[in-house]
Amino acid sequence: MDLTFPSNTYVFTQQAVTSFPFKKDGQVLADIHGFSYESRAVTESKVHEYSPVSKGRFQIATLHGSSKTNNEHDQYAPFLLEQLKATSFDYWALGHIHKREILSYQPYIVYPGNIQGRHIKETGEKGCYIVDLSQNQTQIQFHQLHDILFVEEELTYMNCHAFDDLVEQLKAYKDRLRHESGKVWLRIEVFVQDQLRQYEEELLHLLNEGENEEEDWVWIQSLKLDQVVQYDRKQLKQSNQFVGEVIKMIDDKDDSKQYLDDLLNNRHFKQQIGTLTKHDLEQIEAEAEQLIIEKLLKDGRD
């Protein structure tokens, strides 16, 4: 494949760490350090090769590698976080790990992740960080680049007793995703009343119908219907189980509105949702409790 890079692209050509000066308007502002992989894998540590070349300008290190403590990925150019923090670099731009993660804030040591999820396991927004370096501070801002968003989610529609109601709820959920995220590849597990579980295959077909004609499609790759966990609230509360203590905490709380004040007073929230009634707040409380208790009982932490 022949790739044409922008004119300001610099390619590191050696496996030894080197640096090049970054210029703007004829002035050298930073030295950027890095190395190239001459073979598929570099298994030895490269940190000792990184050395700032000037105190008068920013020192930026690029490193395609992984932490020695990370056992989830192949160990390429392994490093210890404390080794990177002990250097005099102003910013460490890391690669190899596809998940976005900030390892350190002082200095910033950052995995921006990949710019597009490759499959359903690489969920969430993908993109890059715009980094603003100054003598006083470093500011970073995430910038979304993905074209397709992969989403894996658990949903609970315990108030749905009819198939048509469930369809409408899930269509509304899909429309929100479409509006917020554009193209979405979706895998969902939906907790419903037991009598609705028989419609799993029919529901999947119905919800995907017509999506191939949408510019911003939301395609459900898999849908699983599970039963809502039923429980005796009074009996659980009287027990010595951990979940009983959780119910007591819920009952002993003050008005839940105080926990939602920041959200309820947010201008954007008001524009989209409007004013919540007492009934709305009670429903939010009930659904939140159901989700918490279900999770505790399902995971056996009761």
Backbone as CSV, one residue per row, in Angstrom:
resi,resn,N_x,N_y,N_z,CA_x,CA_y,CA_z,C_x,C_y,C_z
1,MET,0.854,-1.197,0.000,0.000,0.000,0.000,0.890,1.246,0.000
2,ASP,0.596,2.173,-0.860,1.362,3.416,-0.966,0.637,4.502,-0.185
3,LEU,1.264,4.940,0.904,0.667,5.977,1.733,1.389,7.296,1.498
4,THR,0.645,8.337,1.231,1.219,9.666,1.062,0.980,10.457,2.341
5,PHE,2.063,10.786,3.029,1.950,11.502,4.293,1.945,13.013,4.054
6,PRO,1.364,13.782,4.976,1.451,15.245,4.882,2.913,15.697,4.883
7,SER,3.159,16.870,4.354,4.533,17.360,4.194,5.258,17.560,5.526
8,ASN,4.503,17.759,6.594,5.152,17.996,7.892,5.320,16.706,8.699
9,THR,5.171,15.547,8.060,5.337,14.264,8.750,6.820,13.932,8.900
10,TYR,7.183,13.479,10.096,8.551,13.011,10.324,8.492,11.527,10.665
11,VAL,9.335,10.719,10.022,9.358,9.283,10.256,10.678,8.908,10.927
12,PHE,10.590,8.313,12.124,11.795,7.784,12.768,12.237,6.535,12.003
13,THR,13.511,6.491,11.619,13.994,5.416,10.753,14.895,4.421,11.471
14,GLN,15.252,4.688,12.724,16.183,3.818,13.434,15.509,3.200,14.662
15,GLN,16.031,2.047,15.081,15.532,1.435,16.311,16.149,2.096,17.542
16,ALA,17.252,2.808,17.355,17.818,3.608,18.443,16.994,4.884,18.587
17,VAL,16.831,5.369,19.811,16.056,6.583,20.058,16.800,7.801,19.514
18,THR,16.131,8.585,18.696,16.682,9.836,18.167,15.667,10.947,18.400
19,SER,16.008,12.149,18.009,15.088,13.274,18.178,15.173,14.199,16.977
20,PHE,14.140,14.996,16.794,14.175,16.009,15.737,13.531,17.281,16.279
21,PRO,13.939,18.446,15.808,13.386,19.718,16.302,12.061,20.044,15.616
22,PHE,11.088,20.438,16.418,9.811,20.890,15.872,9.851,22.404,15.754
23,LYS,9.630,22.893,14.523,9.721,24.330,14.268,8.363,24.910,13.896
24,LYS,8.173,26.139,14.299,6.977,26.887,13.899,7.402,28.331,13.640
25,ASP,7.073,28.809,12.454,7.474,30.161,12.043,8.979,30.348,12.168
26,GLY,9.735,29.294,11.841,11.180,29.380,11.858,11.819,29.232,13.221
27,GLN,11.008,29.105,14.266,11.534,28.984,15.631,11.387,27.557,16.137
28,VAL,12.441,27.008,16.735,12.388,25.671,17.309,11.676,25.749,18.667
29,LEU,10.565,25.061,18.773,9.763,25.104,19.996,9.919,23.852,20.858
30,ALA,10.235,22.716,20.218,10.281,21.457,20.970,11.199,20.465,20.275
31,ASP,11.689,19.518,21.060,12.390,18.363,20.519,11.493,17.145,20.732
32,ILE,11.271,16.397,19.663,10.407,15.219,19.741,11.265,13.973,19.574
33,HIS,11.155,13.060,20.530,12.021,11.888,20.597,11.219,10.626,20.278
34,GLY,11.868,9.654,19.649,11.203,8.395,19.365,12.118,7.431,18.645
35,PHE,11.561,6.287,18.273,12.326,5.280,17.535,11.382,4.484,16.654
36,SER,11.961,3.688,15.754,11.174,2.870,14.842,11.385,1.400,15.161
37,TYR,10.393,0.599,14.842,10.508,-0.854,14.966,11.095,-1.400,13.664
38,GLU,12.322,-1.915,13.722,12.923,-2.519,12.533,12.456,-3.956,12.342
39,SER,11.912,-4.551,13.404,11.306,-5.881,13.334,9.921,-5.780,13.978
40,ARG,9.164,-6.879,13.906,7.786,-6.826,14.403,7.706,-6.499,15.880
41,ALA,8.667,-6.982,16.669,8.608,-6.802,18.114,9.919,-6.245,18.648
42,VAL,9.810,-5.313,19.580,10.949,-4.826,20.357,10.665,-5.202,21.804
43,THR,11.427,-6.145,22.333,11.112,-6.697,23.655,11.972,-6.126,24.764
44,GLU,13.018,-5.371,24.401,13.858,-4.793,25.452,13.376,-3.384,25.798
45,SER,13.689,-2.946,27.022,13.300,-1.603,27.455,14.093,-0.552,26.685
46,LYS,13.439,0.552,26.360,14.087,1.636,25.623,14.191,2.919,26.452
47,VAL,13.653,2.904,27.653,13.552,4.138,28.442,14.919,4.779,28.663
48,HIS,15.947,3.957,28.912,17.281,4.497,29.208,17.872,5.263,28.028
49,GLU,17.310,5.089,26.823,17.820,5.782,25.648,17.241,7.185,25.482
50,TYR,16.204,7.501,26.250,15.564,8.808,26.130,16.306,9.822,27.006
51,SER,16.745,10.909,26.367,17.475,11.938,27.095,17.158,13.301,26.491
52,PRO,16.669,14.256,27.296,16.379,15.597,26.773,17.636,16.222,26.170
53,VAL,17.458,16.988,25.097,18.616,17.582,24.426,18.731,19.081,24.680
54,SER,17.706,19.689,25.260,17.766,21.125,25.500,16.849,21.498,26.656
55,LYS,17.285,22.437,27.489,16.448,22.934,28.576,15.650,24.154,28.149
56,GLY,15.932,24.661,26.961,15.283,25.883,26.525,14.022,25.672,25.719
57,ARG,13.646,24.398,25.470,12.426,24.138,24.716,11.775,22.850,25.218
58,PHE,10.544,22.656,24.821,9.790,21.503,25.308,10.410,20.200,24.812
59,GLN,10.354,19.184,25.689,10.871,17.865,25.367,9.699,16.875,25.364
60,ILE,9.399,16.313,24.193,8.257,15.414,24.014,8.776,14.040,23.601
61,ALA,8.339,13.015,24.321,8.777,11.649,24.037,7.615,10.839,23.455
62,THR,7.872,10.134,22.366,6.896,9.186,21.817,7.434,7.778,22.069
63,LEU,6.564,6.895,22.506,7.002,5.536,22.844,5.897,4.534,22.525
64,HIS,6.186,3.608,21.625,5.263,2.513,21.329,5.672,1.344,22.216
65,GLY,4.961,1.179,23.328,5.340,0.141,24.281,4.269,-0.061,25.326
66,SER,4.565,-0.921,26.281,3.581,-1.250,27.310,4.240,-1.340,28.680
67,SER,3.436,-1.096,29.697,3.918,-1.178,31.069,4.272,-2.618,31.426
68,LYS,5.335,-2.783,32.190,5.740,-4.124,32.627,4.681,-4.760,33.514
69,THR,3.811,-3.943,34.105,2.768,-4.464,34.996,1.495,-4.829,34.249
70,ASN,1.436,-4.540,32.946,0.241,-4.830,32.145,0.369,-6.218,31.544
71,ASN,-0.459,-7.139,32.026,-0.417,-8.518,31.545,-1.466,-8.824,30.488
72,GLU,-2.239,-7.797,30.079,-3.324,-8.006,29.125,-2.857,-7.909,27.674
73,HIS,-1.634,-7.395,27.462,-1.156,-7.186,26.101,0.263,-7.733,25.954
74,ASP,0.683,-7.924,24.701,2.056,-8.334,24.421,3.019,-7.273,24.944
75,GLN,4.117,-7.711,25.531,5.087,-6.793,26.100,6.039,-6.275,25.030
76,TYR,5.781,-5.047,24.560,6.656,-4.391,23.599,7.325,-3.209,24.295
77,ALA,8.649,-3.066,24.097,9.407,-1.959,24.685,8.904,-1.654,26.099
78,PRO,8.980,-2.637,27.016,8.368,-2.498,28.337,8.977,-1.386,29.179
79,PHE,8.144,-0.793,30.021,8.602,0.286,30.891,7.867,0.219,32.221
80,LEU,8.400,0.876,33.214,7.721,1.099,34.491,7.304,2.563,34.543
81,LEU,6.112,2.821,35.041,5.607,4.191,35.072,6.558,5.123,35.810
82,GLU,7.127,4.659,36.914,8.031,5.500,37.692,9.273,5.875,36.890
83,GLN,9.674,4.991,35.959,10.820,5.318,35.107,10.511,6.522,34.217
84,LEU,9.313,6.550,33.660,8.939,7.667,32.784,8.781,8.957,33.582
85,LYS,8.184,8.865,34.760,7.968,10.047,35.591,9.278,10.638,36.097
86,ALA,10.308,9.802,36.199,11.594,10.266,36.723,12.402,11.047,35.686
87,THR,11.977,11.021,34.428,12.699,11.746,33.385,12.305,13.216,33.398
88,SER,12.974,14.000,32.530,12.704,15.445,32.471,11.806,15.824,31.302
89,PHE,11.088,14.858,30.760,10.245,15.151,29.602,8.957,15.847,30.018
90,ASP,8.485,16.719,29.144,7.263,17.477,29.421,6.013,16.682,29.092
91,TYR,6.135,15.708,28.177,4.965,14.936,27.764,5.433,13.609,27.187
92,TRP,4.725,12.538,27.590,4.982,11.215,27.028,3.764,10.802,26.206
93,ALA,3.955,10.677,24.891,2.882,10.241,23.996,3.078,8.753,23.714
94,LEU,2.197,7.921,24.277,2.367,6.476,24.199,1.495,5.858,23.105
95,GLY,1.945,4.715,22.601,1.171,3.941,21.645,1.247,2.466,21.987
96,HIS,0.445,1.668,21.317,0.360,0.206,21.427,-0.947,-0.238,22.070
97,ILE,-1.343,0.376,23.179,-2.591,0.006,23.856,-3.752,0.750,23.197
98,HIS,-4.786,0.032,22.788,-5.889,0.635,22.044,-6.898,1.357,22.935
99,LYS,-6.818,1.133,24.233,-7.741,1.777,25.169,-7.177,3.126,25.609
100,ARG,-8.019,4.156,25.583,-7.593,5.484,26.005,-7.348,5.505,27.518
101,GLU,-6.192,6.029,27.925,-5.876,6.019,29.356,-4.800,7.059,29.669
102,ILE,-5.011,7.807,30.739,-4.013,8.757,31.229,-3.307,8.096,32.413
103,LEU,-2.015,7.779,32.249,-1.266,7.084,33.295,-0.729,8.044,34.352
104,SER,-0.482,9.294,33.951,0.075,10.276,34.884,-0.329,11.671,34.433
105,TYR,-0.497,12.568,35.413,-0.841,13.954,35.123,0.351,14.889,35.326
106,GLN,1.410,14.389,35.970,2.566,15.226,36.285,3.848,14.417,36.148
107,PRO,4.425,14.362,34.974,3.966,14.959,33.718,2.855,14.110,33.110
108,TYR,2.238,14.628,32.079,1.233,13.834,31.374,1.901,12.662,30.663
109,ILE,1.399,11.460,30.948,1.828,10.242,30.264,0.548,9.591,29.755
110,VAL,0.367,9.556,28.439,-0.977,9.328,27.894,-0.989,8.288,26.765
111,TYR,-1.924,7.349,26.885,-2.326,6.503,25.762,-3.590,7.127,25.162
112,PRO,-3.546,7.646,23.946,-4.762,8.188,23.350,-5.702,7.102,22.850
113,GLY,-5.202,5.847,22.749,-6.000,4.763,22.176,-6.005,4.836,20.658
114,ASN,-6.714,3.916,20.032,-6.779,3.955,18.570,-7.870,4.925,18.107
115,ILE,-7.830,5.268,16.828,-8.751,6.284,16.317,-10.057,5.688,15.816
116,GLN,-10.126,4.343,15.763,-11.354,3.653,15.356,-11.364,2.267,15.977
117,GLY,-12.433,1.940,16.730,-12.562,0.596,17.249,-12.586,-0.406,16.113
118,ARG,-11.909,-1.542,16.299,-11.813,-2.528,15.225,-12.890,-3.594,15.321
119,HIS,-13.465,-3.772,16.515,-14.482,-4.794,16.722,-15.275,-4.442,17.984
120,ILE,-16.275,-5.266,18.316,-17.233,-4.945,19.375,-16.584,-4.817,20.744
121,LYS,-15.414,-5.457,20.935,-14.747,-5.373,22.231,-14.035,-4.040,22.431
122,GLU,-13.811,-3.294,21.340,-13.169,-1.992,21.464,-14.257,-0.911,21.470
123,THR,-14.933,-0.829,22.609,-16.094,0.045,22.749,-15.680,1.462,23.137
124,GLY,-16.638,2.363,23.013,-16.436,3.737,23.463,-15.858,4.645,22.388
125,GLU,-15.848,5.943,22.695,-15.348,6.940,21.753,-13.863,6.728,21.483
126,LYS,-13.481,6.900,20.232,-12.094,6.747,19.821,-11.636,8.036,19.138
127,GLY,-10.351,8.357,19.316,-9.853,9.582,18.703,-8.448,9.913,19.143
128,CYS,-8.175,11.190,19.361,-6.836,11.642,19.736,-6.941,12.729,20.792
129,TYR,-5.807,13.130,21.338,-5.758,14.253,22.266,-5.075,15.435,21.582
130,ILE,-5.676,16.605,21.711,-5.030,17.858,21.318,-4.306,18.370,22.562
131,VAL,-2.986,18.533,22.459,-2.166,18.889,23.621,-1.660,20.318,23.475
132,ASP,-1.877,21.122,24.499,-1.429,22.512,24.516,-0.377,22.648,25.615
133,LEU,0.879,22.784,25.210,1.985,22.923,26.159,2.354,24.392,26.324
134,SER,2.474,24.819,27.575,2.968,26.162,27.856,3.960,26.068,29.009
135,GLN,4.617,27.180,29.307,5.600,27.159,30.387,4.947,26.917,31.739
136,ASN,3.669,27.268,31.877,2.996,27.179,33.172,2.178,25.905,33.350
137,GLN,1.649,25.358,32.257,0.777,24.199,32.401,0.654,23.428,31.089
138,THR,0.124,22.215,31.218,-0.182,21.387,30.044,-1.677,21.112,30.046
139,GLN,-2.328,21.379,28.946,-3.755,21.106,28.817,-3.974,20.114,27.675
140,ILE,-4.818,19.126,27.931,-5.134,18.165,26.873,-6.654,18.099,26.694
141,GLN,-7.054,17.894,25.467,-8.486,17.816,25.146,-8.717,16.677,24.170
142,PHE,-9.646,15.773,24.516,-9.936,14.645,23.638,-10.723,15.117,22.430
143,HIS,-10.336,14.592,21.259,-11.007,14.945,19.998,-11.463,13.655,19.323
144,GLN,-12.754,13.494,19.139,-13.333,12.271,18.584,-13.024,12.144,17.093
145,LEU,-12.607,10.932,16.694,-12.280,10.683,15.289,-13.005,9.477,14.700
146,HIS,-13.579,8.622,15.547,-14.142,7.381,15.029,-15.292,7.649,14.057
147,ASP,-15.461,6.738,13.117,-16.582,6.809,12.183,-17.727,5.923,12.649
148,ILE,-17.365,4.797,13.299,-18.364,3.866,13.832,-18.089,3.655,15.312
149,LEU,-19.128,3.781,16.139,-18.997,3.578,17.576,-19.466,2.173,17.940
150,PHE,-18.628,1.434,18.665,-19.021,0.125,19.168,-19.537,0.281,20.598
151,VAL,-20.716,-0.289,20.858,-21.358,-0.142,22.166,-21.796,-1.511,22.682
152,GLU,-21.463,-1.785,23.933,-21.948,-2.965,24.642,-22.639,-2.448,25.896
153,GLU,-23.919,-2.814,26.073,-24.640,-2.206,27.190,-25.709,-3.142,27.748
154,GLU,-25.951,-2.970,29.047,-27.066,-3.647,29.715,-28.184,-2.637,29.930
155,LEU,-29.414,-3.014,29.589,-30.575,-2.147,29.745,-31.615,-2.869,30.587
156,THR,-32.377,-2.106,31.330,-33.454,-2.691,32.137,-34.762,-1.962,31.848
157,TYR,-35.764,-2.701,31.368,-37.093,-2.143,31.117,-38.104,-2.952,31.917
158,MET,-38.036,-2.764,33.228,-38.863,-3.581,34.116,-40.327,-3.140,34.097
159,ASN,-40.600,-1.956,33.571,-41.988,-1.476,33.543,-42.714,-1.888,32.259
160,CYS,-42.017,-2.551,31.356,-42.649,-3.008,30.122,-43.334,-4.359,30.349
161,HIS,-44.636,-4.396,30.115,-45.383,-5.647,30.267,-45.889,-6.177,28.931
162,ALA,-45.781,-5.344,27.888,-46.257,-5.749,26.564,-45.130,-5.617,25.546
163,PHE,-45.180,-6.454,24.533,-44.145,-6.472,23.510,-44.036,-5.125,22.801
164,ASP,-45.165,-4.518,22.444,-45.148,-3.244,21.733,-44.472,-2.152,22.561
165,ASP,-44.694,-2.167,23.869,-44.053,-1.176,24.749,-42.530,-1.342,24.716
166,LEU,-42.091,-2.592,24.744,-40.653,-2.866,24.711,-40.040,-2.397,23.397
167,VAL,-40.744,-2.628,22.303,-40.267,-2.180,20.989,-40.090,-0.665,20.974
168,GLU,-41.087,0.051,21.479,-41.027,1.516,21.475,-39.882,2.027,22.343
169,GLN,-39.671,1.382,23.502,-38.583,1.787,24.398,-37.236,1.607,23.712
170,LEU,-37.043,0.477,23.064,-35.762,0.204,22.418,-35.558,1.060,21.172
171,LYS,-36.628,1.364,20.454,-36.510,2.270,19.309,-36.097,3.670,19.771
172,ALA,-36.658,4.102,20.882,-36.296,5.414,21.429,-34.833,5.427,21.865
173,TYR,-34.383,4.319,22.455,-32.985,4.196,22.864,-32.068,4.270,21.644
174,LYS,-32.433,3.581,20.570,-31.645,3.606,19.346,-31.611,5.009,18.734
175,ASP,-32.733,5.702,18.758,-32.774,7.051,18.192,-31.880,8.006,18.968
176,ARG,-31.811,7.828,20.288,-30.905,8.665,21.084,-29.455,8.403,20.687
177,LEU,-29.105,7.135,20.528,-27.752,6.789,20.102,-27.443,7.372,18.723
178,ARG,-28.404,7.269,17.824,-28.225,7.763,16.458,-27.958,9.267,16.483
179,HIS,-28.745,9.981,17.278,-28.615,11.435,17.360,-27.292,11.848,17.999
180,GLU,-26.859,11.104,19.024,-25.661,11.476,19.775,-24.373,10.970,19.126
181,SER,-24.433,9.808,18.451,-23.188,9.144,18.058,-23.083,8.780,16.589
182,GLY,-24.131,8.962,15.796,-24.034,8.604,14.378,-24.121,7.109,14.163
183,LYS,-23.157,6.546,13.461,-23.166,5.113,13.150,-22.743,4.309,14.381
184,VAL,-23.573,3.315,14.748,-23.323,2.537,15.966,-23.499,1.053,15.682
185,TRP,-22.531,0.270,16.140,-22.602,-1.196,16.111,-22.858,-1.621,17.538
186,LEU,-23.993,-2.297,17.782,-24.526,-2.427,19.134,-24.689,-3.875,19.573
187,ARG,-24.298,-4.126,20.805,-24.581,-5.409,21.445,-25.237,-5.103,22.791
188,ILE,-26.459,-5.600,23.001,-27.180,-5.253,24.223,-27.760,-6.493,24.910
189,GLU,-27.799,-6.393,26.214,-28.487,-7.375,27.053,-29.602,-6.620,27.763
190,VAL,-30.833,-7.076,27.576,-31.997,-6.343,28.069,-32.716,-7.181,29.119
191,PHE,-32.914,-6.599,30.294,-33.618,-7.277,31.369,-35.087,-6.862,31.324
192,VAL,-35.956,-7.867,31.190,-37.384,-7.621,30.986,-38.199,-8.586,31.845
193,GLN,-39.504,-8.375,31.826,-40.404,-9.320,32.476,-40.310,-10.674,31.764
194,ASP,-40.491,-11.740,32.511,-40.253,-13.083,31.999,-41.088,-13.399,30.758
195,GLN,-42.313,-12.874,30.687,-43.188,-13.227,29.568,-42.711,-12.637,28.238
196,LEU,-41.761,-11.706,28.278,-41.278,-11.085,27.046,-40.038,-11.776,26.483
197,ARG,-39.445,-12.688,27.209,-38.179,-13.294,26.776,-38.342,-14.152,25.518
198,GLN,-39.553,-14.595,25.257,-39.797,-15.466,24.091,-39.674,-14.720,22.765
199,TYR,-39.623,-13.382,22.813,-39.638,-12.585,21.580,-38.240,-12.149,21.132
200,GLU,-37.225,-12.760,21.650,-35.861,-12.300,21.394,-35.537,-12.205,19.897
201,GLU,-35.748,-13.286,19.153,-35.411,-13.307,17.729,-36.277,-12.338,16.929
202,GLU,-37.553,-12.307,17.233,-38.474,-11.403,16.536,-38.105,-9.947,16.795
203,LEU,-37.736,-9.647,18.039,-37.387,-8.283,18.414,-36.127,-7.812,17.682
204,LEU,-35.132,-8.673,17.606,-33.891,-8.314,16.913,-34.166,-7.998,15.450
205,HIS,-34.945,-8.821,14.791,-35.269,-8.597,13.375,-36.029,-7.290,13.196
206,LEU,-36.977,-7.029,14.064,-37.821,-5.840,13.954,-37.007,-4.564,14.158
207,LEU,-36.097,-4.582,15.132,-35.326,-3.382,15.445,-34.282,-3.065,14.380
208,ASN,-33.793,-4.074,13.673,-32.799,-3.840,12.625,-33.435,-3.529,11.268
209,GLU,-34.722,-3.704,11.183,-35.416,-3.502,9.916,-35.258,-2.057,9.425
210,GLY,-34.794,-1.901,8.208,-34.655,-0.575,7.607,-33.355,0.144,7.935
211,GLU,-32.535,-0.421,8.817,-31.304,0.263,9.210,-30.315,0.374,8.052
212,ASN,-30.351,-0.562,7.105,-29.431,-0.514,5.972,-29.721,0.660,5.043
213,GLU,-30.844,1.331,5.242,-31.187,2.487,4.424,-30.888,3.809,5.130
214,GLU,-30.458,3.733,6.387,-30.171,4.928,7.175,-28.737,5.401,6.927
215,GLU,-28.562,6.718,6.829,-27.200,7.263,6.708,-26.433,7.036,8.007
216,ASP,-27.063,7.349,9.133,-26.506,7.035,10.447,-27.261,5.835,10.995
217,TRP,-26.716,4.651,10.744,-27.405,3.432,11.143,-26.989,3.025,12.556
218,VAL,-27.910,2.360,13.242,-27.640,1.758,14.555,-27.983,0.288,14.416
219,TRP,-26.972,-0.526,14.214,-27.182,-1.939,13.927,-26.949,-2.775,15.186
220,ILE,-27.952,-3.550,15.558,-27.832,-4.418,16.726,-27.216,-5.735,16.287
221,GLN,-25.970,-5.946,16.684,-25.265,-7.163,16.302,-25.766,-8.366,17.090
222,SER,-26.097,-8.137,18.353,-26.683,-9.211,19.165,-27.590,-8.606,20.225
223,LEU,-28.644,-9.318,20.527,-29.613,-8.891,21.537,-29.970,-10.097,22.387
224,LYS,-29.872,-9.958,23.685,-30.216,-11.026,24.608,-31.236,-10.510,25.608
225,LEU,-32.327,-11.234,25.738,-33.355,-10.869,26.711,-33.196,-11.739,27.953
226,ASP,-33.026,-11.078,29.087,-32.916,-11.767,30.370,-34.051,-11.337,31.285
227,GLN,-34.338,-12.192,32.245,-35.444,-11.919,33.167,-35.006,-10.937,34.247
228,VAL,-35.892,-10.010,34.561,-35.661,-9.107,35.681,-35.650,-9.921,36.973
229,VAL,-34.669,-9.678,37.809,-34.570,-10.402,39.078,-35.691,-9.959,40.012
230,GLN,-36.449,-10.920,40.486,-37.520,-10.638,41.431,-37.006,-10.832,42.861
231,TYR,-37.424,-9.953,43.766,-36.967,-10.092,45.148,-38.009,-9.534,46.109
232,ASP,-37.952,-10.049,47.326,-38.832,-9.590,48.396,-38.086,-8.491,49.156
233,ARG,-38.464,-7.257,48.922,-37.739,-6.125,49.486,-37.758,-6.140,51.013
234,LYS,-38.940,-6.400,51.577,-39.077,-6.387,53.029,-38.225,-7.473,53.673
235,GLN,-38.243,-8.656,53.062,-37.460,-9.765,53.604,-35.959,-9.488,53.509
236,LEU,-35.519,-8.935,52.392,-34.105,-8.612,52.236,-33.651,-7.561,53.246
237,LYS,-34.518,-6.572,53.477,-34.166,-5.498,54.404,-33.989,-6.022,55.822
238,GLN,-34.766,-7.015,56.195,-34.703,-7.552,57.550,-33.557,-8.550,57.729
239,SER,-32.946,-8.961,56.642,-31.856,-9.937,56.721,-30.558,-9.246,57.107
240,ASN,-29.554,-10.037,57.401,-28.231,-9.516,57.731,-27.316,-9.462,56.515
241,GLN,-27.893,-9.710,55.352,-27.103,-9.697,54.135,-26.696,-8.269,53.770
242,PHE,-25.632,-8.159,52.979,-25.148,-6.849,52.566,-26.215,-6.084,51.797
243,VAL,-26.962,-6.799,50.937,-27.995,-6.132,50.156,-29.067,-5.536,51.069
244,GLY,-29.298,-6.155,52.223,-30.244,-5.603,53.191,-29.772,-4.274,53.739
245,GLU,-28.458,-4.156,53.974,-27.895,-2.899,54.456,-28.029,-1.807,53.401
246,VAL,-27.894,-2.194,52.141,-28.047,-1.236,51.054,-29.471,-0.684,51.024
247,ILE,-30.470,-1.575,51.188,-31.872,-1.123,51.191,-32.130,-0.177,52.353
248,LYS,-31.548,-0.482,53.524,-31.712,0.399,54.684,-31.119,1.784,54.400
249,MET,-29.970,1.821,53.735,-29.358,3.100,53.377,-30.249,3.889,52.433
250,ILE,-30.882,3.177,51.490,-31.789,3.840,50.546,-32.972,4.444,51.292
251,ASP,-33.527,3.696,52.253,-34.684,4.166,53.008,-34.331,5.295,53.960
252,ASP,-33.091,5.310,54.447,-32.681,6.324,55.425,-32.223,7.621,54.787
253,LYS,-32.146,7.659,53.454,-31.634,8.847,52.766,-32.620,9.998,52.906
254,ASP,-32.103,11.204,52.699,-32.961,12.378,52.629,-33.593,12.441,51.240
255,ASP,-34.320,13.486,50.979,-34.961,13.665,49.676,-33.925,13.500,48.561
256,SER,-34.203,12.600,47.625,-33.228,12.314,46.567,-32.990,13.523,45.669
257,LYS,-33.896,14.498,45.699,-33.751,15.656,44.818,-32.437,16.384,45.057
258,GLN,-31.951,16.357,46.311,-30.717,17.083,46.595,-29.526,16.495,45.835
259,TYR,-29.598,15.194,45.530,-28.514,14.560,44.796,-28.594,14.861,43.299
260,LEU,-29.727,15.360,42.857,-29.929,15.642,41.440,-29.927,17.132,41.137
261,ASP,-29.684,17.964,42.163,-29.805,19.410,41.983,-28.922,19.934,40.860
262,ASP,-27.659,19.500,40.812,-26.749,19.993,39.765,-27.278,19.651,38.384
263,LEU,-27.812,18.432,38.254,-28.350,18.007,36.966,-29.629,18.761,36.634
264,LEU,-30.519,18.883,37.606,-31.814,19.530,37.373,-31.663,21.013,37.042
265,ASN,-30.585,21.633,37.532,-30.369,23.061,37.297,-29.500,23.326,36.066
266,ASN,-29.069,22.266,35.411,-28.239,22.422,34.228,-29.083,22.892,33.043
267,ARG,-28.612,23.937,32.374,-29.401,24.545,31.289,-29.639,23.557,30.147
268,HIS,-28.604,22.803,29.768,-28.742,21.861,28.651,-29.705,20.722,29.016
269,PHE,-29.651,20.288,30.284,-30.561,19.234,30.722,-32.012,19.729,30.644
270,LYS,-32.252,20.957,31.088,-33.604,21.503,31.049,-34.125,21.603,29.627
271,GLN,-33.225,21.975,28.684,-33.648,22.115,27.296,-34.064,20.775,26.701
272,GLN,-33.349,19.713,27.062,-33.610,18.404,26.483,-34.707,17.640,27.218
273,ILE,-34.730,17.726,28.542,-35.622,16.905,29.362,-36.798,17.684,29.920
274,GLY,-36.542,18.969,30.236,-37.596,19.750,30.870,-37.600,19.559,32.374
275,THR,-38.719,19.815,32.991,-38.847,19.711,34.448,-39.315,18.320,34.846
276,LEU,-38.667,17.756,35.850,-39.076,16.446,36.349,-40.123,16.606,37.447
277,THR,-41.199,15.870,37.333,-42.246,15.905,38.341,-41.878,15.000,39.514
278,LYS,-42.682,15.080,40.577,-42.465,14.197,41.730,-42.581,12.738,41.301
279,HIS,-43.526,12.454,40.406,-43.693,11.089,39.902,-42.449,10.640,39.138
280,ASP,-41.867,11.554,38.328,-40.650,11.229,37.583,-39.514,10.863,38.530
281,LEU,-39.353,11.651,39.580,-38.283,11.404,40.548,-38.492,10.079,41.276
282,GLU,-39.735,9.789,41.615,-40.026,8.521,42.279,-39.712,7.336,41.373
283,GLN,-40.001,7.496,40.079,-39.723,6.430,39.116,-38.207,6.233,38.950
284,ILE,-37.458,7.341,38.928,-36.004,7.262,38.850,-35.448,6.525,40.063
285,GLU,-35.970,6.848,41.242,-35.543,6.185,42.476,-35.810,4.689,42.400
286,ALA,-37.013,4.327,41.966,-37.398,2.912,41.920,-36.522,2.141,40.943
287,GLU,-36.271,2.722,39.772,-35.472,2.032,38.767,-34.008,1.930,39.200
288,ALA,-33.504,2.975,39.861,-32.129,2.935,40.353,-31.970,1.850,41.416
289,GLU,-32.946,1.760,42.318,-32.888,0.720,43.347,-32.943,-0.664,42.719
290,GLN,-33.824,-0.843,41.731,-33.958,-2.135,41.073,-32.628,-2.555,40.427
291,LEU,-31.973,-1.613,39.762,-30.705,-1.909,39.107,-29.636,-2.318,40.116
292,ILE,-29.576,-1.589,41.246,-28.565,-1.888,42.265,-28.798,-3.257,42.880
293,ILE,-30.058,-3.530,43.278,-30.363,-4.798,43.938,-30.178,-5.965,42.965
294,GLU,-30.618,-5.785,41.719,-30.426,-6.829,40.708,-28.953,-7.169,40.549
295,LYS,-28.124,-6.131,40.467,-26.693,-6.348,40.256,-26.083,-7.106,41.437
296,LEU,-26.464,-6.726,42.656,-25.919,-7.378,43.841,-26.362,-8.843,43.914
297,LEU,-27.636,-9.074,43.642,-28.145,-10.448,43.710,-27.557,-11.295,42.574
298,LYS,-27.445,-10.697,41.391,-26.943,-11.442,40.247,-25.485,-11.829,40.443
299,ASP,-24.691,-10.932,41.050,-23.272,-11.206,41.235,-22.976,-11.988,42.497
300,GLY,-24.034,-12.289,43.271,-23.847,-13.086,44.462,-23.140,-12.357,45.581
301,ARG,-23.268,-11.009,45.581,-22.612,-10.251,46.644,-23.581,-9.943,47.793
302,ASP,-24.607,-10.764,47.935,-25.612,-10.500,48.951,-25.251,-11.199,50.246
